[in-house]
Amino acid sequence: MPVPVEARFWLLRALGLWRRGWSSLRTRGIAATWRRLGLQFRRTPASAASLYLPPQAPFAPFAVPTSDAPRASIVIPVHGAFPHTLACLRAIAAHPPRAPFEVIVVDDASPDDSLARLQAIAGLRVHARPRNGGFIAACNDGAALARGDCLVFLNNDTVPQPGWLEALLGTFDDVADAGLVGARLVYPDGRLQEAGGVVFADGSGWNYGRFGDPADCRYGYLRDADYLSGAAIALPRALFQQLGGFDTRFAPAYYEDTDLAFAVRAAGLRTLYQPAATVVHDEGATSGTDLTTGPKAAQVRNRAVFADKWQAALPRQLPPGTEPTPATLHRHQRQVLVIDALTPQPDRDSGSLRLVELMRLLIEEGAHVVFLPANREADGDYTRALQAMGVECWHAPYAARLPAWLREHGPRFHAVMVSRHYVASECFPLLRRHAPQARLLFDTVDLHSLRERRAAELAGDAAALRASRRTQVRELALIREADATFVVSEAERTLLAREAPGARVEVLSNLHRPAPPGPGPAARRDLLFVGGFRHPPNVDAVRWFVGEVFPRLRAVRPELRFHCIGGDVPDAVARLVEQPGVTIHGHVPDLQPWLDGCRVSVAPLRYGAGVKGKVNQAMAHGLPVVATACAVEGMHLRDGEDVLVADAPDAFARAVLRLLDDDGLWKTLAERGRANVARHFSADAARSVVRANFLD
C-alpha cells in the first residue's frame, strides 16, 4: 500500500535524511574561507557530461532546415572564425527546433573563406556585407531581412542545446508582458557563464553565476534580469523595430545588449532569463578578452556612453561592489517562502494543485516565491514546472539543512507559509528565530484531526480516535502560534472559532482556472472518479462505490462503465477490475479526454475534511457531479440545483441515473457548477485574502 505523505515525512526525519545535504557545516566553512581569500570554491558541474558538442569533422556541404513562413528568424553575425560558425550551424541541423524558423547568416566581410563555405550550406539565407561594420551593424542588417515574428540573435561561437529555441519562444507564450528573453550560457567545460546579467548603479555589469554550477538552485528559475548577453537572446521583431534596433552609438559592439534591455523595460515590458534554454558559448573566441586592445576596448568606452544615456534609471540598480544574491536581485519585490512536505504534483492530488495555483497567484500579484520542500528533494518535471513559473526552488545538494538554510535566507522574507501540522511543528521555532520579521502563516491544507476523527468513527477504532485527539492538540497549538491560519472552507473556520477563539483564521480554498465547458450531454457516456490513492478516504470511497452502488447501476444500465483515475493504486483498488464495467486507469497525466467524454463525475467519499478538488475540477470543466454530503461539505453547493447529493447506496444510484437520463438537469448542473467555481474557488475569489496575508 502506498505510504501516506505524513508517514513518509516522519520516516525520512527518523532516518535523518530530512536534515542532510551536501553542505555540511564543515564544507560550508571551507567554502566561506575560500571566498574570503578571493578564491572560487566549486564542484564539478553536474551538467557538463550532458552537453551536446558537434563532432569536429572536416567541412562538407550539408543542409540546415528552414521554413518559408518562419515564426523565428535566427540572426547569426559572422566575421571569420569559420570553425565556430560551423559548429553552431551543425548543432542547429542536428537538433532542429520544432517551431518553424529560418537562419540568416550575416557575413561581416570575413577575412577568411567563411562566405564561400556558408554559401555551400543549403537552407541558409546568407547576407554578405561589403565592409566590416561590427556586431551591431551585422545584427541590424540581419534583422532587416528577417521574416519571422520573433528575432533571435545568436553568436557564431555558440552551440545551442536541444530545446533551446522552444524554451525561448515558449516564454513569450507563457508571459504576456515578456519583451526580451535570454538563454542560460555555459562554457564548453560545463561551468556556468551567465544566468542573466546584473547592472550596477555606475553602469558596470556582471554575469550572474559566472563560473558556478549551472544546476545550482539560484540559477534554475525564470527570472527578471537587468540584461541578457546578446550571445543568445530573443525578442519580437516589431518591438526591435519600434526601438530602432541596436543603438549605433555603441558601434562596433559592446553594451548594445545592455542598452536594449533597458529600452525594453522603458517600453513597459520585461527582460527575462530563461534557464530552460541552454546555449554553450565559447566566450571571447571571436572578439578576445583583452579590454585594452582590439574589439573589446570598445567595452570600456561604451560603459560611459551607456551610463550617460540611462543616468535616470541607474540609481535603482545595486551599488557597485554588491554581491548579487537572490535576496538582492529580488529586493524590489515581496519575497514569500512556502514550505511543504514534498514538491507539489498537481496532476496527482488536489492539495498540490491548490498550492501550485496559490504560488501562481502570488507571482501574478508581484511577489517573488521561494519553495523549499521539507525533504529537500528535487522532483524532476514537477520542480522544473515551478521554476518555469518563476518559483525559486531549493533542494539538496544545494540547500543546506533547514537551520543553516534559514540562517542564510530567513532575513529576506516578508511572509512564510508552512503547510501541514507535522511540517509546521518542525519549522515554526526555526522561523521565529531566523526570520522574526516574517509573517508566519500556517496552511492546514485540511484539518487533519477532523479527517482522522471521522475515519476512526467510521471504523469504530478507539486507538485511532485517541490519535486524532493528539493531532488536534498539535494543530490547535500551531493555530494559536501562527500570525494567520488558512483553512479551505467556512465549515472549518466555524469549527476553529469554537476551538481556537481569538486566532486569526482565513478561508483560502481550492483555486481553479476557468476551463472550456466541453461537449454537451449527448456526446458523453460513463462515470468518472478522480483521486490519488495516497489519500485513504479515496480508497474507501472507490471500494464502497464499486461494491455498493455500481452493481445497482449496472442492473439498469449494463453498458455503463466506471473509469477510476488516480495514482498509487493499492491492491485493494486494483482488484476491483474484476467487477464488470470497472476500469482502473492509475495515474493519467492529462485528464481532459475523460473530463470531456464522461457523463457524470462521482464523489462517493464517506469521510474526510476540507474541500474536495475532484468536485471543483469536474465542475470547472462543466461536468456534473453526484456526491455524498461529506464530499460537498463547505462548498456552497445546493442539492438539486448545483449538485446531486446522496449518502445511501440506493439514493446515490438513483441520483446518477437521473443525470444519465435528464439532459435538461445535466445542463443546469453543468452551468451552475461552473458558476460556483468562478464565484468561490477561483484566483479572483482568493485575491483579497492573499493580498491581506502575504503582501500587505
C-alpha positions in Angstrom: 0.0 0.0 0.0 1.4 3.5 -0.8 2.9 5.3 2.1 0.9 8.5 3.0 2.7 11.8 2.9 2.7 12.1 6.7 4.3 8.7 7.2 6.9 9.3 4.6 7.8 12.6 6.2 8.3 11.1 9.6 10.2 8.1 8.2 12.7 10.4 6.5 13.0 12.5 9.6 13.7 9.4 11.7 16.4 8.3 9.3 18.0 11.8 9.4 17.5 12.2 5.7 15.3 15.3 6.0 18.2 17.2 7.6 21.1 16.0 5.5 22.5 17.8 2.5 25.8 18.1 0.6 26.7 21.2 2.5 27.8 20.0 5.9 28.8 22.8 8.2 32.4 21.9 7.6 32.0 22.1 3.8 30.2 25.4 4.2 33.0 26.7 6.4 35.7 25.8 3.9 33.7 27.4 1.1 33.3 30.6 3.2 37.1 30.7 3.9 37.9 30.3 0.3 35.6 33.1 -0.6 37.3 35.4 1.9 40.6 34.6 0.3 39.1 35.6 -3.1 39.2 32.0 -4.4 36.5 30.1 -6.1 35.2 27.1 -4.3 33.1 24.9 -6.6 32.3 21.3 -7.5 32.5 19.9 -11.0 29.3 21.0 -12.8 26.8 18.1 -12.9 25.6 19.0 -16.4 29.0 19.1 -18.2 28.8 15.5 -19.5 25.3 16.1 -20.9 26.2 19.0 -23.2 25.9 18.4 -26.9 29.0 19.4 -28.9 29.1 18.6 -32.6 31.9 16.4 -33.9 34.9 18.3 -35.2 34.8 16.8 -38.7 36.2 18.5 -41.8 33.8 20.7 -43.6 31.5 19.2 -46.2 28.3 20.8 -47.5 25.1 20.0 -45.6 21.6 21.4 -45.1 20.1 23.4 -42.3 16.3 23.1 -42.0 14.3 26.2 -42.9 10.8 27.5 -43.4 9.2 29.8 -45.8 6.9 31.0 -43.1 9.1 31.2 -40.0 8.0 32.1 -36.5 11.6 32.8 -35.6 14.4 34.4 -37.6 17.8 33.3 -36.2 20.3 36.0 -37.0 24.0 34.9 -36.8 26.7 37.6 -37.4 30.0 36.2 -38.6 33.4 37.7 -39.0 35.8 34.9 -39.8 36.4 32.0 -37.2 34.5 29.6 -39.5 35.1 26.5 -37.3 33.0 28.1 -34.6 30.3 29.1 -37.1 30.3 25.5 -38.5 29.8 24.0 -35.0 26.9 26.4 -34.4 25.2 25.5 -37.7 25.8 21.8 -37.3 24.2 21.9 -33.8 21.0 23.6 -35.3 21.0 21.0 -38.1 21.5 18.0 -35.8 18.7 19.1 -33.4 16.4 21.4 -35.4 13.8 23.3 -33.4 10.2 22.2 -33.7 9.0 25.8 -34.3 9.3 27.0 -38.0 12.4 29.0 -38.3 14.9 30.5 -40.7 18.6 31.1 -40.3 20.1 34.4 -41.5 23.9 34.5 -41.5 25.4 37.9 -42.0 29.0 37.7 -43.2 30.6 40.9 -42.0 33.5 40.9 -44.6 35.2 37.9 -43.1 38.9 37.8 -43.7 38.9 34.0 -44.4 36.8 31.8 -46.7 33.7 31.9 -44.5 31.5 33.4 -47.1 32.2 30.7 -49.7 31.6 27.9 -47.3 28.4 29.4 -45.9 27.1 29.7 -49.5 27.6 25.9 -49.8 25.3 25.2 -46.9 21.7 24.6 -48.0 18.8 26.3 -46.2 20.8 29.4 -45.0 20.0 32.9 -46.0 23.4 34.4 -46.4 23.9 38.2 -46.5 27.4 39.5 -47.4 28.4 42.9 -46.1 30.9 44.6 -48.4 32.8 46.2 -45.5 33.3 45.2 -41.9 30.9 47.2 -39.7 31.0 45.2 -36.4 28.4 43.2 -34.4 25.8 46.0 -34.3 25.8 46.7 -38.0 25.7 43.0 -38.9 22.8 42.3 -36.5 20.8 45.2 -37.6 21.3 44.1 -41.3 20.1 40.6 -40.4 17.1 41.9 -38.5 16.1 44.0 -41.6 16.0 40.8 -43.7 14.0 38.7 -41.1 10.5 37.4 -41.9 9.7 35.8 -38.5 7.6 37.4 -35.9 10.4 36.8 -33.4 14.1 37.8 -33.8 16.7 35.5 -32.3 20.3 36.9 -32.1 22.8 34.1 -31.8 26.6 34.4 -31.7 28.6 32.3 -34.1 30.7 31.0 -31.3 27.8 29.2 -29.6 26.4 25.7 -29.7 22.7 25.8 -28.9 21.5 22.8 -27.0 18.4 20.8 -27.9 15.2 22.6 -27.0 16.8 26.0 -26.7 14.6 27.8 -29.2 11.4 26.2 -28.0 12.2 27.4 -24.5 12.9 31.0 -25.6 9.7 31.2 -27.8 7.6 29.5 -25.1 8.4 32.3 -22.7 6.6 34.7 -24.9 3.6 32.3 -25.0 3.5 32.0 -21.2 4.4 35.5 -20.1 2.2 38.1 -21.6 4.5 41.1 -21.0 7.8 39.4 -21.9 9.8 41.7 -24.1 13.3 40.2 -24.2 14.3 36.6 -23.3 17.9 35.4 -22.9 19.3 31.9 -22.6 21.4 30.3 -19.9 25.0 30.5 -21.2 27.5 27.8 -20.2 31.2 27.3 -21.1 32.2 24.2 -23.1 33.5 22.6 -19.9 30.0 22.8 -18.4 30.6 25.7 -16.0 28.0 28.4 -15.9 28.9 31.6 -17.8 25.7 33.6 -17.2 22.3 33.3 -15.6 21.2 36.7 -16.6 23.3 39.9 -16.2 23.5 42.4 -13.4 24.0 46.1 -14.0 25.3 48.2 -11.1 24.5 51.9 -10.4 27.7 53.1 -12.1 26.8 51.3 -15.4 29.2 48.4 -14.8 27.9 44.9 -15.2 28.4 41.3 -14.1 27.4 37.9 -15.4 25.4 36.4 -12.6 26.6 32.9 -11.6 29.8 33.2 -13.6 32.0 30.0 -13.2 29.3 28.4 -11.0 27.3 25.2 -11.3 24.5 25.5 -13.8 22.4 23.2 -11.7 22.6 25.4 -8.6 19.1 26.4 -7.3 20.0 30.1 -7.6 20.2 29.8 -11.4 17.3 27.4 -12.2 14.2 29.6 -12.4 12.7 32.1 -14.8 13.7 35.5 -13.5 13.8 39.2 -14.5 17.3 40.2 -15.3 19.0 43.6 -15.7 20.2 42.5 -19.1 20.8 39.3 -21.2 24.0 38.8 -23.1 23.5 39.2 -26.8 25.1 35.8 -27.5 21.6 34.2 -27.4 18.6 36.5 -27.0 15.1 36.7 -28.5 12.5 39.5 -28.8 9.5 40.3 -31.0 10.7 41.7 -34.4 8.1 44.5 -34.2 9.5 45.6 -30.8 13.1 45.6 -32.1 11.9 47.8 -35.0 10.0 50.1 -32.6 13.1 50.6 -30.5 15.2 51.4 -33.6 17.3 48.2 -33.5 20.6 48.1 -31.7 21.7 51.6 -30.9 24.6 52.5 -33.3 26.1 54.8 -30.6 27.6 51.6 -29.2 29.2 50.6 -32.6 31.0 48.5 -33.4 29.9 46.4 -30.3 29.5 46.0 -26.5 26.8 47.4 -24.2 24.3 47.2 -27.1 22.6 44.2 -25.4 22.5 46.0 -22.1 21.1 49.1 -23.7 18.5 47.0 -25.5 17.3 45.5 -22.2 16.9 49.0 -20.6 15.0 50.1 -23.7 12.7 47.1 -23.5 11.9 47.8 -19.8 11.3 51.5 -20.6 8.7 50.3 -23.1 6.9 48.6 -20.3 8.0 45.0 -21.0 10.0 42.5 -19.0 13.6 41.2 -19.7 13.7 37.6 -18.6 16.4 34.9 -18.1 15.2 31.5 -19.3 17.2 28.7 -17.8 15.4 26.0 -19.9 17.2 27.4 -22.9 20.8 26.3 -22.7 23.5 27.6 -25.1 27.2 26.8 -24.9 29.2 29.9 -25.5 32.9 29.9 -26.2 33.3 33.4 -24.7 36.0 35.5 -26.3 36.6 33.1 -29.2 35.8 35.7 -31.8 36.5 39.1 -30.1 39.1 38.2 -27.5 39.1 39.1 -23.8 41.6 41.9 -23.5 39.9 45.2 -22.6 42.8 47.3 -23.6 43.1 46.5 -27.3 41.1 45.2 -30.2 37.3 45.0 -30.3 37.0 44.5 -26.5 38.4 48.0 -26.0 35.1 49.4 -27.0 33.5 47.8 -23.9 35.3 50.3 -21.6 34.3 53.3 -23.8 30.7 52.2 -24.2 30.2 51.9 -20.5 30.4 55.6 -20.3 28.1 56.1 -23.2 25.6 53.7 -21.6 25.8 55.4 -18.1 25.2 58.8 -19.7 22.2 57.5 -21.7 20.5 55.8 -18.8 21.6 58.1 -15.9 17.9 58.5 -14.8 17.4 54.7 -14.4 20.7 53.6 -12.9 20.1 54.8 -9.3 17.6 51.9 -8.9 20.4 49.5 -9.6 22.6 47.8 -7.0 25.6 49.8 -5.7 28.9 48.8 -7.3 30.6 46.0 -5.4 27.4 44.5 -4.1 27.4 40.7 -4.3 24.3 39.7 -6.3 22.2 37.1 -4.4 18.6 36.0 -4.7 17.8 38.4 -1.9 19.3 41.4 -3.6 18.1 40.5 -7.1 14.5 40.5 -5.8 14.9 43.5 -3.5 12.0 45.3 -5.1 9.5 42.5 -4.5 7.8 41.0 -1.5 9.7 37.7 -1.0 7.5 34.8 0.2 8.7 31.4 1.4 6.5 28.4 1.0 7.4 25.1 2.8 5.5 21.8 2.3 6.4 18.2 3.0 7.1 17.4 -0.7 7.2 19.2 -4.0 3.6 19.5 -5.3 2.4 17.2 -8.0 -0.7 19.0 -9.3 -1.7 16.2 -11.7 -1.9 13.7 -8.8 -3.7 15.4 -5.9 -5.9 18.4 -5.3 -3.7 19.7 -2.4 -0.8 20.0 -4.8 -3.0 21.8 -7.4 -4.1 24.3 -4.8 -0.6 25.0 -3.7 0.7 25.5 -7.3 -2.2 27.8 -8.1 -1.6 29.8 -4.9 2.1 30.3 -5.9 1.0 31.3 -9.4 -1.4 33.9 -7.8 1.3 35.3 -5.6 3.5 35.7 -8.7 0.7 37.5 -10.5 0.4 39.8 -7.5 4.0 40.8 -7.9 5.6 38.6 -5.2 8.8 36.5 -5.6 8.0 33.0 -4.4 10.6 30.7 -2.9 9.7 27.0 -2.4 11.5 24.6 -0.1 10.2 21.0 0.3 10.9 19.7 3.8 12.5 16.5 2.3 14.8 18.8 0.3 14.4 16.6 -2.8 14.1 17.8 -6.4 11.2 16.1 -8.1 12.1 16.2 -11.8 9.4 17.7 -14.0 7.4 18.9 -11.1 10.3 21.0 -9.8 11.0 22.3 -13.3 7.4 23.3 -13.8 7.6 25.5 -10.7 10.9 27.0 -11.9 9.3 27.7 -15.3 6.6 29.8 -13.4 9.4 31.8 -11.8 9.5 30.0 -8.4 12.9 29.8 -6.8 13.1 26.1 -5.8 15.6 24.9 -3.3 16.7 21.3 -2.8 19.7 19.2 -2.0 22.6 19.2 -2.6 22.4 23.0 -2.9 20.1 23.6 0.1 21.7 23.0 3.5 19.7 21.5 6.3 16.9 23.8 7.4 18.6 25.6 10.3 21.6 26.6 8.2 19.4 27.5 5.2 17.2 29.7 7.2 20.2 31.4 8.8 21.3 32.5 5.4 17.9 33.2 3.7 15.5 33.9 6.6 16.0 37.7 6.8 14.8 38.3 3.3 11.2 37.0 3.6 8.2 39.2 4.2 5.9 36.1 4.8 6.4 32.4 5.3 3.7 29.8 4.8 4.2 26.3 6.1 1.8 23.5 5.0 0.6 20.6 7.2 0.9 20.4 11.0 3.7 17.8 11.0 5.9 20.1 8.9 5.0 23.3 10.7 5.8 21.8 14.1 9.4 21.4 13.0 9.7 24.7 11.2 7.9 27.3 13.4 10.7 27.5 16.1 13.4 27.9 13.5 11.4 30.5 11.6 10.7 32.6 14.7 14.5 32.5 15.3 15.9 33.1 11.8 13.0 35.1 10.2 11.5 37.0 13.1 10.4 39.8 10.7 8.3 37.5 8.6 4.6 37.0 8.9 4.2 33.3 9.9 1.3 31.6 8.1 0.0 28.1 8.8 -1.7 26.2 6.0 -3.8 23.3 7.4 -4.5 22.0 3.8 -7.4 20.4 5.6 -7.9 19.8 9.3 -6.1 16.5 9.7 -7.6 15.9 13.1 -11.1 16.2 11.7 -10.3 13.8 8.9 -8.7 11.3 11.3 -11.6 11.5 13.7 -14.1 10.8 11.1 -12.1 7.9 9.8 -11.9 6.5 13.3 -15.6 6.9 13.9 -16.4 5.2 10.7 -14.2 2.2 11.5 -15.1 2.1 15.2 -11.3 2.4 16.0 -10.8 3.7 19.6 -7.0 3.9 19.2 -7.3 5.9 16.0 -9.8 8.2 17.8 -7.2 8.9 20.5 -4.6 9.6 17.9 -6.9 12.1 16.2 -7.2 14.0 19.5 -3.4 14.2 19.8 -3.3 15.6 16.2 -5.9 18.1 17.2 -3.8 19.3 20.1 -0.8 19.8 17.8 -2.9 21.6 15.2 -4.5 24.0 17.7 -1.1 24.9 19.2 0.2 25.9 15.8 -3.0 27.8 15.0 -2.5 29.9 18.2 1.1 30.5 17.4 0.7 31.5 13.7 0.0 35.0 12.7 -2.7 33.6 10.5 -4.1 30.2 9.7 -5.6 29.0 6.4 -8.5 26.6 6.1 -10.3 25.6 2.9 -13.9 26.0 4.0 -16.2 28.1 6.1 -17.2 25.0 7.9 -13.6 24.5 9.2 -13.3 28.2 10.1 -16.6 27.9 12.1 -15.2 24.9 13.9 -11.9 26.7 14.8 -13.8 29.7 16.0 -15.0 27.4 18.8 -11.8 25.5 19.4 -9.3 28.4 19.0 -11.1 31.6 19.8 -9.0 34.7 19.1 -6.9 33.0 16.5 -6.9 34.6 13.0 -8.3 32.0 10.6 -8.8 32.8 7.0 -10.5 30.7 4.2 -8.1 30.1 1.4 -9.7 27.4 -0.6 -9.0 25.4 -3.7 -8.0 27.5 -6.7 -9.1 26.6 -10.3 -8.6 28.4 -13.6 -11.6 28.7 -15.9 -11.8 25.9 -18.5 -13.9 25.5 -21.6 -17.2 23.7 -20.9 -16.6 20.8 -23.2 -19.2 18.8 -25.2 -22.9 18.6 -24.3 -24.6 15.6 -22.7 -25.4 13.8 -25.9 -21.7 13.3 -26.8 -20.9 11.8 -23.4 -21.2 8.5 -21.6 -20.0 6.6 -18.5 -18.9 7.6 -15.0 -15.6 9.2 -13.7 -13.8 9.2 -10.4 -10.6 11.1 -9.9 -8.4 10.9 -6.8 -5.0 9.9 -5.6 -4.8 6.8 -3.5 -2.2 8.0 -1.1 -5.3 9.7 0.5 -7.1 6.9 2.4 -10.6 8.4 2.0 -10.3 7.9 -1.7 -9.5 4.2 -1.2 -12.6 3.8 1.0 -14.8 5.8 -1.5 -14.0 3.7 -4.5 -14.3 0.4 -2.7 -17.7 1.5 -1.4 -18.9 2.7 -4.7 -17.9 -0.4 -6.7 -19.2 -2.7 -4.0 -22.5 -1.0 -3.1 -23.5 1.5 -5.8 -22.2 0.4 -9.2 -23.9 -3.1 -9.2 -27.3 -1.2 -8.8 -26.4 0.9 -11.8 -25.3 -2.0 -13.9 -28.5 -3.8 -13.2 -30.3 -1.0 -15.0 -27.6 0.1 -17.5 -25.4 -3.0 -18.2 -23.4 -1.0 -20.8 -22.3 1.6 -18.2 -18.6 1.8 -17.4 -16.8 3.3 -14.3 -13.5 5.0 -15.0 -11.3 5.3 -11.9 -8.3 7.6 -12.3 -5.6 8.2 -9.7 -2.0 7.3 -8.9 -0.5 5.0 -6.3 -3.2 2.4 -6.7 -3.3 -0.1 -3.8 -4.0 -3.8 -4.3 -7.5 -3.4 -2.8 -8.4 -1.0 -5.6 -6.5 -2.7 -8.4 -8.6 -5.9 -7.7 -11.8 -4.0 -8.5 -11.2 -4.5 -12.2 -12.6 -8.0 -11.6 -16.0 -6.3 -11.4 -17.8 -5.9 -14.8 -17.5 -2.4 -16.2 -14.8 -1.2 -13.9 -11.6 0.2 -15.4 -8.7 1.3 -13.1 -6.5 3.6 -15.1 -4.0 4.6 -12.5 -2.2 7.9 -12.9 -3.2 9.8 -16.1 -1.2 13.0 -16.8 -3.9 14.5 -18.9 -7.5 14.3 -17.6 -9.1 16.2 -20.5 -10.3 13.3 -22.6 -12.2 11.9 -19.5 -13.5 15.3 -18.4 -14.8 15.9 -21.9 -16.0 12.4 -22.5 -17.7 11.2 -19.3 -21.3 12.0 -18.5 -21.2 12.1 -14.7 -18.4 12.6 -12.1 -18.9 10.8 -8.8 -17.5 11.7 -5.4 -18.6 8.9 -3.0 -16.5 9.9 0.0 -17.7 8.6 3.3 -15.3 10.6 5.4 -12.7 13.3 5.0 -12.2 17.0 5.7 -11.6 20.2 3.7 -12.8 20.9 0.2 -12.7 18.2 -2.4 -10.7 19.1 -5.5 -12.3 16.3 -7.5 -15.6 18.1 -7.2 -14.2 21.5 -8.1 -12.2 20.1 -11.0 -15.2 18.4 -12.6 -17.4 21.4 -12.1 -14.8 23.8 -13.6 -14.9 21.8 -16.8 -18.7 21.7 -16.9 -19.0 18.0 -15.7 -22.0 17.5 -13.3 -21.3 15.7 -10.0 -23.1 13.3 -7.8 -21.6 13.3 -4.3 -22.1 12.4 -0.7 -22.8 15.1 1.8 -19.2 14.8 3.2 -17.8 15.3 -0.3 -19.5 18.7 -0.8 -19.1 20.0 2.8 -18.3 23.7 2.9 -18.6 24.1 -0.9 -21.6 26.4 -1.2 -23.5 23.8 -3.2 -27.3 23.2 -3.2 -28.6 19.7 -3.7 -30.7 19.5 -6.8 -29.6 22.9 -8.1 -25.7 22.8 -8.3 -25.1 19.1 -7.5 -26.9 15.9 -6.6 -26.2 14.7 -3.1 -26.9 11.2 -1.7 -25.3 9.1 1.0 -27.1 5.7 0.9 -26.3 3.3 -2.0 -29.8 3.2 -3.4 -30.1 7.0 -3.3 -26.7 7.5 -4.8 -27.6 5.2 -7.7 -30.9 7.0 -8.4 -29.1 10.3 -8.5 -26.6 9.0 -11.1 -29.5 7.6 -13.2 -31.2 11.0 -13.1 -28.2 12.7 -14.7 -27.8 9.9 -17.2 -31.4 10.3 -18.3 -32.2 14.0 -18.0 -30.4 16.3 -20.4 -32.0 19.4 -19.0 -30.9 18.6 -15.5 -27.4 17.8 -16.8 -27.1 21.2 -18.5 -28.4 23.1 -15.4 -25.9 21.4 -13.1 -23.1 21.9 -15.6 -23.8 25.6 -15.9 -24.3 26.2 -12.2 -21.3 24.1 -11.2 -19.0 26.3 -13.3 -20.5 29.4 -11.8 -19.9 28.1 -8.3 -16.2 27.5 -9.1 -15.8 31.0 -10.5 -17.6 32.6 -7.5 -15.9 30.6 -4.7 -12.8 28.7 -6.0 -11.1 30.9 -8.5 -8.0 33.1 -8.3 -10.2 36.2 -8.1 -12.1 34.7 -5.2 -8.8 34.3 -3.2 -7.1 37.5 -4.3 -8.1 39.7 -1.3 -7.1 37.0 1.2 -3.7 36.6 -0.5 -3.0 40.3 -0.6 -4.0 40.9 3.1 -2.0 38.0 4.5 1.1 37.6 2.2 1.7 41.1 0.8 0.4 43.9 3.0 
